[in-house]
Amino acid sequence: MSTQDIANDLVALCKAGKFDEAGEKYWADDVLSVEAEPGDMAQMRGKEALRGKGEWWTNAHEVHSSEVEGPYVNGDQFVVRFKMDLTQKETGQRIQMDEVGVYTIKDGKIAEERFFYG
């Protein structure tokens, strides 16, 4: 699959609310995930670590709606924009999240995902 094919499929899965399935399908075994904020999840490596991060995120947030825009492809990379209306379960605070993910493909898998917040 080309980077464009992977990007299109990942976006389609995310638009359908299948974020976990998208990761499982395309993460490389040693995938690196980099968040824009410091903390325990600032940098995580490997599918198992990212599964745990996804589980934490799902348990910590109630998503009211989401929008997925893109992909925007350049060579072996693509960008996807995620907008979500969500409530943080711990605080009850409702927020509007606006985030961009930059994905790097190697050997048909996501080798790195890097997130930027608006």
Protein Blocks (a to p, Z undefined) as FASTA:
>chain_A
ZZklmmmmmmmmmmnopmmlmmmmmocfklccddfbecjklpcgdjklmmmmmmmmmmmp
ccfbdcdeddddehjbccdddddddddfklopacddddddddddeehiafbdcdddZZ
